[in-house]
Amino acid sequence: MNFYKLLGLKIDATEEEIKKAFRKQAKKFHPDLNKDSEEIFKLINQAYKTLIDPEKRSSYNNILGKSNLLNVFEEKLLEFLGFTDKPKNGSNIHITLKVSLKDAILGSEKVITYKRYKTCENCEGSGLSQSSKIVKCKKCDGIGKIQTKIGKIVCFNCFGKGYEILNPCEKCKGQGYYKGLESLKINIPKGIDDGERLRIRNLGHDGTNGGKSGDLIIRFKLVENVFKKLGNDLYLKLKLQKPLEEYEILRIKTITDEILELKIPKEEKLPLTLKIPKEGYIDKSGNRGDLYIYIF
């Protein structure tokens, strides 16, 4: 079953065209207006949910382009939607963690919280409870497919399995997994650079049916404040509140909160730039840049 053809769309349809086509088809095949179209309506709804989500649509397009036979396509489609008994590895999770320049220089710890699909602890991924019963699907009579006006399609009551679970696990609603919060303490290494990544194994989405868990990939984004970073050098702008000659000593707080005392020669005029060696950023190798202070 081609979701684009089902909604009467071209493969390059825009988001607005997808919404418009869905409203048209949903109205046409709504069970309240046509009692025999319940399965088609479910399929239309599934088509919309898949095509309106950019990530799901991209995966669907890959499957669609590689699948020439209907039975192969349906098998891949069910696997993509998560309704398969085959082992499926969990996907990686990518997050961006903002880090101040100070924390990046000194190294620090941060607690992050993110959402990931976890194997249900209550049923150990089976989707069953102690009172569960597995019965033959009433819609397809255990075949896994049903005959409709548009041809034989996967039964979306049992998603091709041919059976249903009565009284499934309450926590995961019979899916065997759920989306939950994960909290994790991250050690931020000293001297990280902007865009650097940290991969933590097996803390992405859990796999299903015995599949491996994905990884958590953290991308560090260095956040500048009054200090600007260029390579290992730092740049600071300092606006004086009174004439330069009235300052005997200028006290400057560095990126690591140390106080520098600078004595400016009386003959100097504003604006001026001071170079303070070895007060810049420290990279992983221990190399330290310089601090440039623009005073005006």
C-alpha positions in Angstrom: 0.0 0.0 0.0 1.5 3.3 -1.1 0.6 6.1 1.3 1.1 8.8 -1.3 -1.4 7.1 -3.7 -3.8 6.5 -0.8 -4.0 10.2 -0.1 -3.8 11.1 -3.8 -0.4 12.9 -3.5 2.9 13.1 -5.3 6.0 12.1 -3.5 7.2 15.7 -3.3 3.9 16.9 -1.8 4.2 19.8 0.7 3.1 19.8 4.3 0.0 21.9 3.4 -0.9 19.5 0.5 -0.6 16.5 2.9 -3.0 18.2 5.4 -5.5 19.1 2.7 -5.5 15.6 1.2 -5.9 14.0 4.6 -8.9 16.1 5.4 -10.5 15.2 2.1 -9.9 11.5 2.4 -10.8 11.4 6.1 -14.1 13.0 5.4 -14.8 10.6 2.5 -14.0 7.4 4.4 -15.0 8.4 8.0 -16.8 5.5 9.7 -19.7 7.7 10.7 -20.5 8.2 7.1 -19.4 4.8 5.7 -19.6 1.9 8.1 -17.6 -0.4 5.7 -14.6 2.0 5.6 -13.3 1.7 9.1 -10.1 -0.1 8.1 -9.5 2.3 5.2 -9.9 5.2 7.6 -7.3 3.7 10.0 -4.9 3.4 7.1 -5.5 6.9 5.9 -4.9 8.1 9.5 -1.6 6.1 9.6 -0.6 7.5 6.2 -1.1 11.0 7.4 0.9 10.5 10.7 3.7 9.0 8.7 3.9 11.6 5.9 3.4 14.7 8.2 6.4 13.7 10.4 9.6 14.6 8.5 11.7 11.9 10.1 9.1 9.2 9.6 8.5 10.4 6.0 12.2 10.2 5.2 12.4 6.6 6.5 9.2 5.7 4.7 10.5 7.2 1.4 13.6 5.1 1.7 11.5 1.9 2.2 9.2 2.9 -0.6 12.0 3.4 -3.1 13.6 0.1 -2.4 10.4 -2.0 -2.2 9.1 -3.3 -5.5 6.8 -6.1 -4.4 3.8 -5.5 -2.2 4.5 -8.2 0.3 8.1 -7.0 0.7 6.9 -3.4 1.2 4.3 -4.3 3.8 6.9 -6.3 5.7 9.2 -3.3 5.7 6.4 -0.9 6.5 5.3 -2.9 9.6 8.9 -3.1 10.7 9.3 0.6 10.3 6.1 1.2 12.3 7.4 -1.1 15.1 4.9 -4.0 14.5 7.3 -6.9 13.9 8.6 -9.9 15.8 12.1 -9.5 14.3 14.9 -8.0 16.5 15.1 -4.2 15.9 18.0 -2.1 17.1 17.2 1.1 18.9 18.2 4.3 17.2 20.7 6.8 18.5 19.7 9.9 20.4 21.4 13.2 19.5 21.3 16.1 22.0 23.1 19.4 22.3 24.5 20.4 25.6 25.4 24.1 26.2 28.6 24.7 28.1 30.0 28.0 29.4 33.6 28.8 28.5 34.5 28.7 32.2 33.1 25.2 32.6 34.9 24.1 29.4 38.2 25.3 30.6 38.0 23.9 34.1 36.0 20.8 33.3 32.7 20.3 35.1 29.7 18.0 35.7 26.2 18.5 34.5 23.0 16.5 34.9 21.0 16.1 31.7 17.5 14.9 31.4 16.2 13.5 28.1 13.4 11.2 26.8 14.1 7.8 25.3 12.2 4.6 24.5 12.8 2.1 27.3 12.0 -1.6 27.5 9.1 -1.9 29.9 10.3 -3.2 33.2 6.8 -4.5 34.2 6.5 -7.0 31.3 10.2 -7.2 30.3 9.2 -6.2 26.8 6.6 -8.8 26.2 3.6 -6.4 26.3 1.8 -8.9 28.5 0.4 -8.8 32.0 -0.5 -11.7 34.3 -4.1 -11.5 33.1 -3.3 -11.2 29.4 -4.8 -13.5 26.8 -3.6 -13.9 23.2 -6.6 -14.4 20.8 -7.0 -14.6 17.1 -7.7 -11.3 15.5 -11.4 -10.9 14.8 -10.9 -8.4 11.9 -8.7 -10.6 9.7 -9.6 -14.0 11.2 -5.9 -14.6 12.0 -4.7 -14.1 8.5 -3.0 -10.7 9.0 -4.6 -9.1 6.0 -8.1 -7.9 5.0 -9.9 -7.4 1.8 -11.1 -3.8 1.1 -12.4 -1.8 -1.8 -8.9 -0.8 -2.7 -7.5 -4.3 -2.5 -5.9 -6.6 0.1 -4.1 -4.7 2.8 -2.4 -5.3 6.1 -4.8 -5.6 8.9 -4.3 -2.5 11.1 -6.2 -4.0 13.9 -3.4 -6.6 14.6 -0.8 -5.0 12.3 -0.3 -8.1 10.3 0.3 -10.4 13.3 -3.0 -12.2 13.1 -3.6 -12.1 16.8 -4.6 -9.6 19.5 -3.5 -9.2 23.1 -6.4 -8.8 25.6 -5.6 -7.1 28.9 -2.1 -6.0 27.9 0.5 -4.6 30.2 -0.9 -1.3 31.7 2.4 0.5 31.7 3.3 0.1 28.1 -0.2 -0.6 26.7 1.1 -3.9 25.1 3.9 -2.3 23.1 6.7 -3.7 25.3 8.3 -0.3 25.6 7.4 3.2 26.6 8.9 6.7 26.3 10.3 7.8 29.7 12.7 10.3 31.2 16.4 9.5 31.7 18.6 11.5 34.0 22.4 11.2 33.6 25.4 13.0 35.1 27.8 14.0 32.4 31.5 14.7 33.0 32.6 17.6 30.8 36.3 17.1 29.9 38.7 20.0 30.3 39.4 21.9 27.1 36.6 20.7 24.9 36.0 22.5 21.6 32.8 23.8 20.2 31.0 21.0 18.3 32.9 18.2 19.9 30.9 15.0 20.5 30.7 12.5 23.3 29.2 9.1 22.6 27.8 7.0 25.5 27.0 3.5 24.5 23.6 1.9 25.0 21.9 5.0 26.4 19.9 5.8 23.2 16.5 4.2 22.5 16.3 0.6 23.6 16.0 -2.1 20.9 12.9 -4.3 20.6 12.6 -8.1 20.3 16.1 -8.5 21.5 17.6 -5.8 19.4 20.6 -3.7 20.6 20.1 -0.3 22.3 21.3 2.8 20.4 23.8 5.3 21.7 23.5 8.7 23.3 25.5 11.3 21.3 26.1 14.6 23.1 27.2 17.6 21.0 28.9 20.3 23.1 28.1 23.9 22.3 30.3 26.5 23.9 28.4 29.5 25.0 30.3 32.8 25.0 29.5 35.7 27.4 31.6 38.8 27.7 34.5 36.7 26.5 34.7 35.8 22.9 36.7 32.9 21.7 38.8 32.6 18.5 41.0 29.6 18.5 42.6 29.5 21.9 42.6 33.3 22.2 40.0 35.2 24.2 38.7 38.7 23.5 37.2 41.1 26.0 35.7 44.6 25.5 36.0 46.9 28.5 34.2 50.3 28.6 35.7 52.6 31.3 33.4 54.7 33.5 35.9 57.5 33.9 38.9 58.8 32.1 41.9 56.5 31.8 44.3 58.7 33.6 42.1 58.5 36.7 42.8 54.8 37.0 46.1 53.9 38.8 45.3 50.1 38.4 42.7 48.3 36.3 41.3 45.2 37.8 40.0 42.6 35.3 38.2 39.4 36.1 39.5 36.5 33.9 37.5 33.7 32.4 38.3 31.6 35.5 37.3 34.4 37.9 40.9 35.3 38.8 41.6 39.0 39.2 44.3 40.6 37.0 45.7 44.0 38.1 46.9 46.1 35.1 48.9 49.3 35.4 48.3 51.4 32.3 51.0 53.9 31.4 49.8 57.5 31.7 50.7 58.3 28.1 48.3 55.7 26.7 45.2 57.0 25.0 41.8 55.3 24.4 40.9 53.2 22.6 43.7 50.7 23.2 44.2 46.9 23.1 46.2 45.1 25.7 47.6 41.6 25.1 47.8 39.4 28.3 49.9 36.3 27.5 48.7 32.9 28.6 45.3 34.1 29.9 43.2 32.7 27.1 41.5 29.4 26.5 43.2 26.1 27.5 42.7 23.2 25.1 42.9 19.5 25.8 46.7 19.4 25.1 47.2 22.1 27.8 48.0 24.8 25.2 46.8 28.2 26.4 46.1 31.2 24.2 46.3 34.9 25.0 43.7 37.3 26.3 43.1 40.5 24.3 41.4 43.4 26.1 39.9 46.2 24.0 39.5 49.2 26.3 37.5 52.2 25.2 
